[in-house]
Structure formats: C-alpha cells, structure tokens
Amino acid sequence: MSKKQQFLVEHNKLSSSDLQTTMEMLSRFKVEKASLFKDNEWSLDKLRRPFIFWLTSFSSEERKNMG
C-alpha cells in the first residue's frame, strides 16, 4: 500500500461521512498545495489538518463533483 493510499484509509477511518475523500481529491490537494509536499510523504500528522481545511472550503456539492 502506498503512503497516499494509507493516508486515504486512515483519514476516512477518522472522518465523518461528509469528510470522506477519494484518491482523486488527494491528487487535487497535492497539486493545489504543492508547498506542503517537499518530499513525497503523506504524513497523517502533517497533512490531515491542512487537508480538512482545504476540503471544507468547498461546498458538499463541489466535493461530490470532485470524485
């Protein structure tokens, strides 16, 4: 399992249904927040909070359309 897949599994396990994510959403997050990825790490401790802030900046409808 890749680090990105592991992040996905752990994030979804810890999140309510409205904050569940997909690989596509994680890829978009990585592109939009490239400065957080100086290495190719998907550290839950480092990235989960910025990811949730990023994710909640979209409406539920926008999140559904993302993937």
CHARMM-style PDB file with segment names, atoms N, HN, CA, C and O in Angstrom:
ATOM      1  N   MET     1       0.854  -1.180   0.000  1.00  0.00      PROA
ATOM      2  CA  MET     1       0.000   0.000   0.000  1.00  0.00      PROA
ATOM      3  C   MET     1       0.896   1.239   0.000  1.00  0.00      PROA
ATOM      4  O   MET     1       1.829   1.334   0.797  1.00  0.00      PROA
ATOM      5  N   SER     2       0.613   2.176  -0.887  1.00  0.00      PROA
ATOM      6  HN  SER     2      -0.145   2.099  -1.535  1.00  0.00      PROA
ATOM      7  CA  SER     2       1.404   3.403  -0.953  1.00  0.00      PROA
ATOM      8  C   SER     2       1.074   4.302   0.244  1.00  0.00      PROA
ATOM      9  O   SER     2       0.070   4.106   0.929  1.00  0.00      PROA
ATOM     10  N   LYS     3       1.931   5.277   0.475  1.00  0.00      PROA
ATOM     11  HN  LYS     3       2.746   5.437  -0.082  1.00  0.00      PROA
ATOM     12  CA  LYS     3       1.701   6.210   1.583  1.00  0.00      PROA
ATOM     13  C   LYS     3       0.432   7.027   1.349  1.00  0.00      PROA
ATOM     14  O   LYS     3      -0.285   7.367   2.290  1.00  0.00      PROA
ATOM     15  N   LYS     4       0.172   7.332   0.093  1.00  0.00      PROA
ATOM     16  HN  LYS     4       0.755   7.056  -0.671  1.00  0.00      PROA
ATOM     17  CA  LYS     4      -1.048   8.064  -0.246  1.00  0.00      PROA
ATOM     18  C   LYS     4      -2.281   7.214   0.053  1.00  0.00      PROA
ATOM     19  O   LYS     4      -3.261   7.716   0.603  1.00  0.00      PROA
ATOM     20  N   GLN     5      -2.238   5.944  -0.303  1.00  0.00      PROA
ATOM     21  HN  GLN     5      -1.442   5.536  -0.751  1.00  0.00      PROA
ATOM     22  CA  GLN     5      -3.356   5.038  -0.010  1.00  0.00      PROA
ATOM     23  C   GLN     5      -3.536   4.876   1.491  1.00  0.00      PROA
ATOM     24  O   GLN     5      -4.663   4.829   1.984  1.00  0.00      PROA
ATOM     25  N   GLN     6      -2.444   4.792   2.205  1.00  0.00      PROA
ATOM     26  HN  GLN     6      -1.528   4.831   1.805  1.00  0.00      PROA
ATOM     27  CA  GLN     6      -2.513   4.663   3.660  1.00  0.00      PROA
ATOM     28  C   GLN     6      -3.135   5.921   4.277  1.00  0.00      PROA
ATOM     29  O   GLN     6      -3.950   5.828   5.195  1.00  0.00      PROA
ATOM     30  N   PHE     7      -2.750   7.089   3.774  1.00  0.00      PROA
ATOM     31  HN  PHE     7      -2.088   7.165   3.028  1.00  0.00      PROA
ATOM     32  CA  PHE     7      -3.345   8.340   4.240  1.00  0.00      PROA
ATOM     33  C   PHE     7      -4.851   8.313   3.992  1.00  0.00      PROA
ATOM     34  O   PHE     7      -5.630   8.670   4.876  1.00  0.00      PROA
ATOM     35  N   LEU     8      -5.263   7.896   2.807  1.00  0.00      PROA
ATOM     36  HN  LEU     8      -4.631   7.606   2.089  1.00  0.00      PROA
ATOM     37  CA  LEU     8      -6.679   7.820   2.443  1.00  0.00      PROA
ATOM     38  C   LEU     8      -7.446   6.932   3.427  1.00  0.00      PROA
ATOM     39  O   LEU     8      -8.492   7.329   3.941  1.00  0.00      PROA
ATOM     40  N   VAL     9      -6.932   5.754   3.682  1.00  0.00      PROA
ATOM     41  HN  VAL     9      -6.082   5.432   3.265  1.00  0.00      PROA
ATOM     42  CA  VAL     9      -7.592   4.807   4.585  1.00  0.00      PROA
ATOM     43  C   VAL     9      -7.702   5.392   5.985  1.00  0.00      PROA
ATOM     44  O   VAL     9      -8.771   5.358   6.594  1.00  0.00      PROA
ATOM     45  N   GLU    10      -6.600   5.927   6.496  1.00  0.00      PROA
ATOM     46  HN  GLU    10      -5.732   5.955   6.002  1.00  0.00      PROA
ATOM     47  CA  GLU    10      -6.601   6.465   7.860  1.00  0.00      PROA
ATOM     48  C   GLU    10      -7.501   7.696   7.975  1.00  0.00      PROA
ATOM     49  O   GLU    10      -8.256   7.825   8.939  1.00  0.00      PROA
ATOM     50  N   HSD    11      -7.425   8.588   7.006  1.00  0.00      PROA
ATOM     51  HN  HSD    11      -6.811   8.483   6.223  1.00  0.00      PROA
ATOM     52  CA  HSD    11      -8.268   9.782   7.043  1.00  0.00      PROA
ATOM     53  C   HSD    11      -9.747   9.383   7.042  1.00  0.00      PROA
ATOM     54  O   HSD    11     -10.528   9.883   7.853  1.00  0.00      PROA
ATOM     55  N   ASN    12     -10.122   8.493   6.142  1.00  0.00      PROA
ATOM     56  HN  ASN    12      -9.487   8.088   5.484  1.00  0.00      PROA
ATOM     57  CA  ASN    12     -11.526   8.099   6.045  1.00  0.00      PROA
ATOM     58  C   ASN    12     -11.996   7.370   7.298  1.00  0.00      PROA
ATOM     59  O   ASN    12     -13.159   7.485   7.684  1.00  0.00      PROA
ATOM     60  N   LYS    13     -11.110   6.633   7.927  1.00  0.00      PROA
ATOM     61  HN  LYS    13     -10.165   6.540   7.613  1.00  0.00      PROA
ATOM     62  CA  LYS    13     -11.458   5.934   9.162  1.00  0.00      PROA
ATOM     63  C   LYS    13     -11.756   6.930  10.287  1.00  0.00      PROA
ATOM     64  O   LYS    13     -12.625   6.694  11.126  1.00  0.00      PROA
ATOM     65  N   LEU    14     -11.029   8.038  10.290  1.00  0.00      PROA
ATOM     66  HN  LEU    14     -10.323   8.230   9.609  1.00  0.00      PROA
ATOM     67  CA  LEU    14     -11.170   9.035  11.355  1.00  0.00      PROA
ATOM     68  C   LEU    14     -12.237  10.087  11.079  1.00  0.00      PROA
ATOM     69  O   LEU    14     -12.586  10.860  11.971  1.00  0.00      PROA
ATOM     70  N   SER    15     -12.757  10.126   9.858  1.00  0.00      PROA
ATOM     71  HN  SER    15     -12.473   9.498   9.133  1.00  0.00      PROA
ATOM     72  CA  SER    15     -13.641  11.217   9.431  1.00  0.00      PROA
ATOM     73  C   SER    15     -15.101  10.818   9.370  1.00  0.00      PROA
ATOM     74  O   SER    15     -15.452   9.657   9.165  1.00  0.00      PROA
ATOM     75  N   SER    16     -15.938  11.829   9.557  1.00  0.00      PROA
ATOM     76  HN  SER    16     -15.653  12.773   9.724  1.00  0.00      PROA
ATOM     77  CA  SER    16     -17.377  11.627   9.360  1.00  0.00      PROA
ATOM     78  C   SER    16     -17.645  11.469   7.869  1.00  0.00      PROA
ATOM     79  O   SER    16     -16.778  11.751   7.042  1.00  0.00      PROA
ATOM     80  N   SER    17     -18.829  11.024   7.537  1.00  0.00      PROA
ATOM     81  HN  SER    17     -19.533  10.795   8.209  1.00  0.00      PROA
ATOM     82  CA  SER    17     -19.147  10.729   6.139  1.00  0.00      PROA
ATOM     83  C   SER    17     -19.034  11.956   5.233  1.00  0.00      PROA
ATOM     84  O   SER    17     -18.703  11.817   4.055  1.00  0.00      PROA
ATOM     85  N   ASP    18     -19.299  13.140   5.754  1.00  0.00      PROA
ATOM     86  HN  ASP    18     -19.567  13.253   6.710  1.00  0.00      PROA
ATOM     87  CA  ASP    18     -19.209  14.334   4.907  1.00  0.00      PROA
ATOM     88  C   ASP    18     -17.772  14.756   4.618  1.00  0.00      PROA
ATOM     89  O   ASP    18     -17.549  15.615   3.765  1.00  0.00      PROA
ATOM     90  N   LEU    19     -16.795  14.174   5.304  1.00  0.00      PROA
ATOM     91  HN  LEU    19     -16.976  13.476   5.997  1.00  0.00      PROA
ATOM     92  CA  LEU    19     -15.386  14.488   5.053  1.00  0.00      PROA
ATOM     93  C   LEU    19     -14.613  13.328   4.434  1.00  0.00      PROA
ATOM     94  O   LEU    19     -13.386  13.376   4.340  1.00  0.00      PROA
ATOM     95  N   GLN    20     -15.322  12.295   4.016  1.00  0.00      PROA
ATOM     96  HN  GLN    20     -16.318  12.255   4.092  1.00  0.00      PROA
ATOM     97  CA  GLN    20     -14.664  11.175   3.353  1.00  0.00      PROA
ATOM     98  C   GLN    20     -14.037  11.668   2.053  1.00  0.00      PROA
ATOM     99  O   GLN    20     -14.536  12.608   1.435  1.00  0.00      PROA
ATOM    100  N   THR    21     -12.947  11.035   1.642  1.00  0.00      PROA
ATOM    101  HN  THR    21     -12.541  10.272   2.145  1.00  0.00      PROA
ATOM    102  CA  THR    21     -12.228  11.502   0.469  1.00  0.00      PROA
ATOM    103  C   THR    21     -11.930  10.369  -0.502  1.00  0.00      PROA
ATOM    104  O   THR    21     -12.196   9.201  -0.221  1.00  0.00      PROA
ATOM    105  N   THR    22     -11.376  10.738  -1.641  1.00  0.00      PROA
ATOM    106  HN  THR    22     -11.160  11.688  -1.869  1.00  0.00      PROA
ATOM    107  CA  THR    22     -11.020   9.785  -2.692  1.00  0.00      PROA
ATOM    108  C   THR    22      -9.581  10.060  -3.127  1.00  0.00      PROA
ATOM    109  O   THR    22      -8.999  11.078  -2.754  1.00  0.00      PROA
ATOM    110  N   MET    23      -9.022   9.163  -3.903  1.00  0.00      PROA
ATOM    111  HN  MET    23      -9.495   8.336  -4.206  1.00  0.00      PROA
ATOM    112  CA  MET    23      -7.677   9.368  -4.441  1.00  0.00      PROA
ATOM    113  C   MET    23      -7.645  10.599  -5.341  1.00  0.00      PROA
ATOM    114  O   MET    23      -6.660  11.336  -5.352  1.00  0.00      PROA
ATOM    115  N   GLU    24      -8.711  10.822  -6.090  1.00  0.00      PROA
ATOM    116  HN  GLU    24      -9.512  10.223  -6.081  1.00  0.00      PROA
ATOM    117  CA  GLU    24      -8.768  11.986  -6.979  1.00  0.00      PROA
ATOM    118  C   GLU    24      -8.696  13.285  -6.183  1.00  0.00      PROA
ATOM    119  O   GLU    24      -8.015  14.230  -6.580  1.00  0.00      PROA
ATOM    120  N   MET    25      -9.400  13.321  -5.068  1.00  0.00      PROA
ATOM    121  HN  MET    25      -9.953  12.554  -4.745  1.00  0.00      PROA
ATOM    122  CA  MET    25      -9.379  14.522  -4.227  1.00  0.00      PROA
ATOM    123  C   MET    25      -7.991  14.728  -3.626  1.00  0.00      PROA
ATOM    124  O   MET    25      -7.515  15.858  -3.527  1.00  0.00      PROA
ATOM    125  N   LEU    26      -7.351  13.647  -3.231  1.00  0.00      PROA
ATOM    126  HN  LEU    26      -7.738  12.729  -3.311  1.00  0.00      PROA
ATOM    127  CA  LEU    26      -5.996  13.760  -2.678  1.00  0.00      PROA
ATOM    128  C   LEU    26      -5.026  14.259  -3.746  1.00  0.00      PROA
ATOM    129  O   LEU    26      -4.145  15.067  -3.452  1.00  0.00      PROA
ATOM    130  N   SER    27      -5.179  13.793  -4.962  1.00  0.00      PROA
ATOM    131  HN  SER    27      -5.895  13.137  -5.200  1.00  0.00      PROA
ATOM    132  CA  SER    27      -4.309  14.252  -6.053  1.00  0.00      PROA
ATOM    133  C   SER    27      -4.496  15.744  -6.295  1.00  0.00      PROA
ATOM    134  O   SER    27      -3.522  16.473  -6.481  1.00  0.00      PROA
ATOM    135  N   ARG    28      -5.727  16.189  -6.293  1.00  0.00      PROA
ATOM    136  HN  ARG    28      -6.518  15.597  -6.142  1.00  0.00      PROA
ATOM    137  CA  ARG    28      -6.007  17.617  -6.493  1.00  0.00      PROA
ATOM    138  C   ARG    28      -5.419  18.440  -5.350  1.00  0.00      PROA
ATOM    139  O   ARG    28      -4.845  19.505  -5.579  1.00  0.00      PROA
ATOM    140  N   PHE    29      -5.560  17.949  -4.123  1.00  0.00      PROA
ATOM    141  HN  PHE    29      -6.026  17.084  -3.937  1.00  0.00      PROA
ATOM    142  CA  PHE    29      -4.987  18.618  -2.961  1.00  0.00      PROA
ATOM    143  C   PHE    29      -3.474  18.759  -3.124  1.00  0.00      PROA
ATOM    144  O   PHE    29      -2.914  19.822  -2.856  1.00  0.00      PROA
ATOM    145  N   LYS    30      -2.825  17.703  -3.558  1.00  0.00      PROA
ATOM    146  HN  LYS    30      -3.280  16.840  -3.776  1.00  0.00      PROA
ATOM    147  CA  LYS    30      -1.367  17.736  -3.714  1.00  0.00      PROA
ATOM    148  C   LYS    30      -0.949  18.771  -4.753  1.00  0.00      PROA
ATOM    149  O   LYS    30       0.049  19.468  -4.565  1.00  0.00      PROA
ATOM    150  N   VAL    31      -1.692  18.877  -5.833  1.00  0.00      PROA
ATOM    151  HN  VAL    31      -2.502  18.311  -5.986  1.00  0.00      PROA
ATOM    152  CA  VAL    31      -1.381  19.866  -6.875  1.00  0.00      PROA
ATOM    153  C   VAL    31      -1.586  21.284  -6.342  1.00  0.00      PROA
ATOM    154  O   VAL    31      -0.736  22.156  -6.524  1.00  0.00      PROA
ATOM    155  N   GLU    32      -2.715  21.499  -5.689  1.00  0.00      PROA
ATOM    156  HN  GLU    32      -3.405  20.791  -5.542  1.00  0.00      PROA
ATOM    157  CA  GLU    32      -3.044  22.843  -5.211  1.00  0.00      PROA
ATOM    158  C   GLU    32      -2.215  23.287  -4.009  1.00  0.00      PROA
ATOM    159  O   GLU    32      -2.027  24.483  -3.786  1.00  0.00      PROA
ATOM    160  N   LYS    33      -1.726  22.334  -3.246  1.00  0.00      PROA
ATOM    161  HN  LYS    33      -1.879  21.362  -3.427  1.00  0.00      PROA
ATOM    162  CA  LYS    33      -0.945  22.653  -2.037  1.00  0.00      PROA
ATOM    163  C   LYS    33       0.460  22.046  -2.137  1.00  0.00      PROA
ATOM    164  O   LYS    33       0.960  21.452  -1.182  1.00  0.00      PROA
ATOM    165  N   ALA    34       1.077  22.203  -3.293  1.00  0.00      PROA
ATOM    166  HN  ALA    34       0.670  22.686  -4.069  1.00  0.00      PROA
ATOM    167  CA  ALA    34       2.379  21.586  -3.571  1.00  0.00      PROA
ATOM    168  C   ALA    34       3.451  21.948  -2.542  1.00  0.00      PROA
ATOM    169  O   ALA    34       4.355  21.153  -2.284  1.00  0.00      PROA
ATOM    170  N   SER    35       3.358  23.129  -1.961  1.00  0.00      PROA
ATOM    171  HN  SER    35       2.624  23.775  -2.171  1.00  0.00      PROA
ATOM    172  CA  SER    35       4.371  23.548  -0.988  1.00  0.00      PROA
ATOM    173  C   SER    35       4.399  22.663   0.262  1.00  0.00      PROA
ATOM    174  O   SER    35       5.391  22.645   0.990  1.00  0.00      PROA
ATOM    175  N   LEU    36       3.316  21.935   0.507  1.00  0.00      PROA
ATOM    176  HN  LEU    36       2.510  21.949  -0.084  1.00  0.00      PROA
ATOM    177  CA  LEU    36       3.275  21.021   1.665  1.00  0.00      PROA
ATOM    178  C   LEU    36       4.001  19.705   1.379  1.00  0.00      PROA
ATOM    179  O   LEU    36       4.232  18.907   2.287  1.00  0.00      PROA
ATOM    180  N   PHE    37       4.357  19.487   0.120  1.00  0.00      PROA
ATOM    181  HN  PHE    37       4.170  20.135  -0.618  1.00  0.00      PROA
ATOM    182  CA  PHE    37       4.936  18.212  -0.301  1.00  0.00      PROA
ATOM    183  C   PHE    37       6.375  18.387  -0.773  1.00  0.00      PROA
ATOM    184  O   PHE    37       6.688  18.123  -1.934  1.00  0.00      PROA
ATOM    185  N   LYS    38       7.243  18.828   0.118  1.00  0.00      PROA
ATOM    186  HN  LYS    38       6.989  19.043   1.061  1.00  0.00      PROA
ATOM    187  CA  LYS    38       8.649  18.970  -0.235  1.00  0.00      PROA
ATOM    188  C   LYS    38       9.265  17.601  -0.523  1.00  0.00      PROA
ATOM    189  O   LYS    38      10.176  17.476  -1.341  1.00  0.00      PROA
ATOM    190  N   ASP    39       8.766  16.605   0.147  1.00  0.00      PROA
ATOM    191  HN  ASP    39       8.026  16.707   0.812  1.00  0.00      PROA
ATOM    192  CA  ASP    39       9.108  15.219  -0.160  1.00  0.00      PROA
ATOM    193  C   ASP    39       7.804  14.571  -0.617  1.00  0.00      PROA
ATOM    194  O   ASP    39       6.786  15.256  -0.723  1.00  0.00      PROA
ATOM    195  N   ASN    40       7.812  13.318  -0.879  1.00  0.00      PROA
ATOM    196  HN  ASN    40       8.639  12.761  -0.793  1.00  0.00      PROA
ATOM    197  CA  ASN    40       6.585  12.671  -1.356  1.00  0.00      PROA
ATOM    198  C   ASN    40       5.850  11.986  -0.206  1.00  0.00      PROA
ATOM    199  O   ASN    40       5.176  10.975  -0.406  1.00  0.00      PROA
ATOM    200  N   GLU    41       5.980  12.531   0.978  1.00  0.00      PROA
ATOM    201  HN  GLU    41       6.527  13.352   1.141  1.00  0.00      PROA
ATOM    202  CA  GLU    41       5.357  11.946   2.162  1.00  0.00      PROA
ATOM    203  C   GLU    41       3.883  12.319   2.264  1.00  0.00      PROA
ATOM    204  O   GLU    41       3.469  13.417   1.892  1.00  0.00      PROA
ATOM    205  N   TRP    42       3.121  11.391   2.770  1.00  0.00      PROA
ATOM    206  HN  TRP    42       3.457  10.499   3.072  1.00  0.00      PROA
ATOM    207  CA  TRP    42       1.709  11.624   3.072  1.00  0.00      PROA
ATOM    208  C   TRP    42       1.512  11.402   4.568  1.00  0.00      PROA
ATOM    209  O   TRP    42       0.766  10.516   4.986  1.00  0.00      PROA
ATOM    210  N   SER    43       2.187  12.213   5.359  1.00  0.00      PROA
ATOM    211  HN  SER    43       2.793  12.933   5.020  1.00  0.00      PROA
ATOM    212  CA  SER    43       2.123  12.094   6.804  1.00  0.00      PROA
ATOM    213  C   SER    43       0.755  12.535   7.323  1.00  0.00      PROA
ATOM    214  O   SER    43       0.334  13.672   7.106  1.00  0.00      PROA
ATOM    215  N   LEU    44       0.083  11.641   7.996  1.00  0.00      PROA
ATOM    216  HN  LEU    44       0.425  10.717   8.172  1.00  0.00      PROA
ATOM    217  CA  LEU    44      -1.233  11.961   8.558  1.00  0.00      PROA
ATOM    218  C   LEU    44      -1.117  13.124   9.542  1.00  0.00      PROA
ATOM    219  O   LEU    44      -1.953  14.028   9.535  1.00  0.00      PROA
ATOM    220  N   ASP    45      -0.094  13.104  10.380  1.00  0.00      PROA
ATOM    221  HN  ASP    45       0.585  12.370  10.385  1.00  0.00      PROA
ATOM    222  CA  ASP    45       0.099  14.162  11.373  1.00  0.00      PROA
ATOM    223  C   ASP    45       0.328  15.523  10.719  1.00  0.00      PROA
ATOM    224  O   ASP    45      -0.172  16.537  11.205  1.00  0.00      PROA
ATOM    225  N   LYS    46       1.070  15.548   9.638  1.00  0.00      PROA
ATOM    226  HN  LYS    46       1.476  14.724   9.244  1.00  0.00      PROA
ATOM    227  CA  LYS    46       1.432  16.803   8.985  1.00  0.00      PROA
ATOM    228  C   LYS    46       0.338  17.321   8.044  1.00  0.00      PROA
ATOM    229  O   LYS    46       0.128  18.531   7.952  1.00  0.00      PROA
ATOM    230  N   LEU    47      -0.348  16.434   7.359  1.00  0.00      PROA
ATOM    231  HN  LEU    47      -0.178  15.452   7.434  1.00  0.00      PROA
ATOM    232  CA  LEU    47      -1.235  16.851   6.278  1.00  0.00      PROA
ATOM    233  C   LEU    47      -2.725  16.795   6.571  1.00  0.00      PROA
ATOM    234  O   LEU    47      -3.508  17.434   5.869  1.00  0.00      PROA
ATOM    235  N   ARG    48      -3.130  16.065   7.567  1.00  0.00      PROA
ATOM    236  HN  ARG    48      -2.494  15.546   8.138  1.00  0.00      PROA
ATOM    237  CA  ARG    48      -4.572  15.885   7.766  1.00  0.00      PROA
ATOM    238  C   ARG    48      -5.282  17.204   8.067  1.00  0.00      PROA
ATOM    239  O   ARG    48      -6.331  17.484   7.486  1.00  0.00      PROA
ATOM    240  N   ARG    49      -4.744  17.990   8.938  1.00  0.00      PROA
ATOM    241  HN  ARG    49      -3.892  17.762   9.410  1.00  0.00      PROA
ATOM    242  CA  ARG    49      -5.400  19.261   9.285  1.00  0.00      PROA
ATOM    243  C   ARG    49      -5.462  20.206   8.072  1.00  0.00      PROA
ATOM    244  O   ARG    49      -6.538  20.728   7.781  1.00  0.00      PROA
ATOM    245  N   PRO    50      -4.346  20.447   7.352  1.00  0.00      PROA
ATOM    246  CA  PRO    50      -4.452  21.284   6.147  1.00  0.00      PROA
ATOM    247  C   PRO    50      -5.408  20.695   5.113  1.00  0.00      PROA
ATOM    248  O   PRO    50      -6.103  21.432   4.414  1.00  0.00      PROA
ATOM    249  N   PHE    51      -5.440  19.364   5.018  1.00  0.00      PROA
ATOM    250  HN  PHE    51      -4.876  18.766   5.586  1.00  0.00      PROA
ATOM    251  CA  PHE    51      -6.352  18.733   4.066  1.00  0.00      PROA
ATOM    252  C   PHE    51      -7.810  19.002   4.447  1.00  0.00      PROA
ATOM    253  O   PHE    51      -8.627  19.311   3.579  1.00  0.00      PROA
ATOM    254  N   ILE    52      -8.137  18.890   5.709  1.00  0.00      PROA
ATOM    255  HN  ILE    52      -7.474  18.639   6.414  1.00  0.00      PROA
ATOM    256  CA  ILE    52      -9.513  19.132   6.164  1.00  0.00      PROA
ATOM    257  C   ILE    52      -9.894  20.592   5.925  1.00  0.00      PROA
ATOM    258  O   ILE    52     -11.006  20.870   5.476  1.00  0.00      PROA
ATOM    259  N   PHE    53      -8.989  21.529   6.216  1.00  0.00      PROA
ATOM    260  HN  PHE    53      -8.086  21.303   6.580  1.00  0.00      PROA
ATOM    261  CA  PHE    53      -9.276  22.945   5.942  1.00  0.00      PROA
ATOM    262  C   PHE    53      -9.529  23.158   4.454  1.00  0.00      PROA
ATOM    263  O   PHE    53     -10.467  23.858   4.072  1.00  0.00      PROA
ATOM    264  N   TRP    54      -8.694  22.557   3.622  1.00  0.00      PROA
ATOM    265  HN  TRP    54      -7.932  21.989   3.933  1.00  0.00      PROA
ATOM    266  CA  TRP    54      -8.847  22.672   2.172  1.00  0.00      PROA
ATOM    267  C   TRP    54     -10.181  22.060   1.741  1.00  0.00      PROA
ATOM    268  O   TRP    54     -10.933  22.667   0.977  1.00  0.00      PROA
ATOM    269  N   LEU    55     -10.462  20.871   2.230  1.00  0.00      PROA
ATOM    270  HN  LEU    55      -9.852  20.378   2.850  1.00  0.00      PROA
ATOM    271  CA  LEU    55     -11.670  20.146   1.839  1.00  0.00      PROA
ATOM    272  C   LEU    55     -12.933  20.902   2.246  1.00  0.00      PROA
ATOM    273  O   LEU    55     -13.897  20.959   1.482  1.00  0.00      PROA
ATOM    274  N   THR    56     -12.928  21.473   3.430  1.00  0.00      PROA
ATOM    275  HN  THR    56     -12.145  21.426   4.050  1.00  0.00      PROA
ATOM    276  CA  THR    56     -14.132  22.164   3.906  1.00  0.00      PROA
ATOM    277  C   THR    56     -14.307  23.548   3.269  1.00  0.00      PROA
ATOM    278  O   THR    56     -15.314  24.216   3.504  1.00  0.00      PROA
ATOM    279  N   SER    57     -13.340  23.970   2.475  1.00  0.00      PROA
ATOM    280  HN  SER    57     -12.523  23.427   2.284  1.00  0.00      PROA
ATOM    281  CA  SER    57     -13.506  25.236   1.754  1.00  0.00      PROA
ATOM    282  C   SER    57     -14.450  25.074   0.559  1.00  0.00      PROA
ATOM    283  O   SER    57     -14.865  26.059  -0.051  1.00  0.00      PROA
ATOM    284  N   PHE    58     -14.783  23.819   0.233  1.00  0.00      PROA
ATOM    285  HN  PHE    58     -14.445  23.019   0.729  1.00  0.00      PROA
ATOM    286  CA  PHE    58     -15.702  23.522  -0.864  1.00  0.00      PROA
ATOM    287  C   PHE    58     -17.075  23.168  -0.299  1.00  0.00      PROA
ATOM    288  O   PHE    58     -17.182  22.655   0.815  1.00  0.00      PROA
ATOM    289  N   SER    59     -18.104  23.441  -1.061  1.00  0.00      PROA
ATOM    290  HN  SER    59     -18.017  23.858  -1.966  1.00  0.00      PROA
ATOM    291  CA  SER    59     -19.456  23.033  -0.649  1.00  0.00      PROA
ATOM    292  C   SER    59     -19.583  21.517  -0.787  1.00  0.00      PROA
ATOM    293  O   SER    59     -18.760  20.885  -1.450  1.00  0.00      PROA
ATOM    294  N   SER    60     -20.598  20.935  -0.171  1.00  0.00      PROA
ATOM    295  HN  SER    60     -21.266  21.448   0.368  1.00  0.00      PROA
ATOM    296  CA  SER    60     -20.801  19.484  -0.295  1.00  0.00      PROA
ATOM    297  C   SER    60     -20.990  19.091  -1.751  1.00  0.00      PROA
ATOM    298  O   SER    60     -20.512  18.042  -2.183  1.00  0.00      PROA
ATOM    299  N   GLU    61     -21.680  19.923  -2.501  1.00  0.00      PROA
ATOM    300  HN  GLU    61     -22.068  20.775  -2.151  1.00  0.00      PROA
ATOM    301  CA  GLU    61     -21.899  19.634  -3.919  1.00  0.00      PROA
ATOM    302  C   GLU    61     -20.578  19.635  -4.691  1.00  0.00      PROA
ATOM    303  O   GLU    61     -20.349  18.767  -5.534  1.00  0.00      PROA
ATOM    304  N   GLU    62     -19.729  20.587  -4.410  1.00  0.00      PROA
ATOM    305  HN  GLU    62     -19.916  21.292  -3.725  1.00  0.00      PROA
ATOM    306  CA  GLU    62     -18.409  20.641  -5.065  1.00  0.00      PROA
ATOM    307  C   GLU    62     -17.579  19.416  -4.705  1.00  0.00      PROA
ATOM    308  O   GLU    62     -16.895  18.852  -5.559  1.00  0.00      PROA
ATOM    309  N   ARG    63     -17.641  19.002  -3.434  1.00  0.00      PROA
ATOM    310  HN  ARG    63     -18.197  19.460  -2.741  1.00  0.00      PROA
ATOM    311  CA  ARG    63     -16.891  17.805  -3.015  1.00  0.00      PROA
ATOM    312  C   ARG    63     -17.405  16.570  -3.742  1.00  0.00      PROA
ATOM    313  O   ARG    63     -16.608  15.722  -4.145  1.00  0.00      PROA
ATOM    314  N   LYS    64     -18.705  16.450  -3.917  1.00  0.00      PROA
ATOM    315  HN  LYS    64     -19.352  17.139  -3.589  1.00  0.00      PROA
ATOM    316  CA  LYS    64     -19.260  15.306  -4.648  1.00  0.00      PROA
ATOM    317  C   LYS    64     -18.780  15.285  -6.082  1.00  0.00      PROA
ATOM    318  O   LYS    64     -18.493  14.222  -6.632  1.00  0.00      PROA
ATOM    319  N   ASN    65     -18.692  16.460  -6.690  1.00  0.00      PROA
ATOM    320  HN  ASN    65     -18.925  17.324  -6.243  1.00  0.00      PROA
ATOM    321  CA  ASN    65     -18.263  16.547  -8.087  1.00  0.00      PROA
ATOM    322  C   ASN    65     -16.778  16.309  -8.275  1.00  0.00      PROA
ATOM    323  O   ASN    65     -16.334  16.018  -9.386  1.00  0.00      PROA
ATOM    324  N   MET    66     -16.004  16.428  -7.205  1.00  0.00      PROA
ATOM    325  HN  MET    66     -16.365  16.664  -6.303  1.00  0.00      PROA
ATOM    326  CA  MET    66     -14.557  16.206  -7.284  1.00  0.00      PROA
ATOM    327  C   MET    66     -14.213  14.739  -7.452  1.00  0.00      PROA
ATOM    328  O   MET    66     -13.176  14.403  -8.025  1.00  0.00      PROA
ATOM    329  N   GLY    67     -15.053  13.888  -6.971  1.00  0.00      PROA
ATOM    330  HN  GLY    67     -15.895  14.161  -6.506  1.00  0.00      PROA
ATOM    331  CA  GLY    67     -14.692  12.489  -7.110  1.00  0.00      PROA
ATOM    332  C   GLY    67     -15.251  11.672  -6.022  1.00  0.00      PROA
ATOM    333  OT1 GLY    67     -15.040  10.460  -5.989  1.00  0.00      PROA
TER     334      GLY     67
END
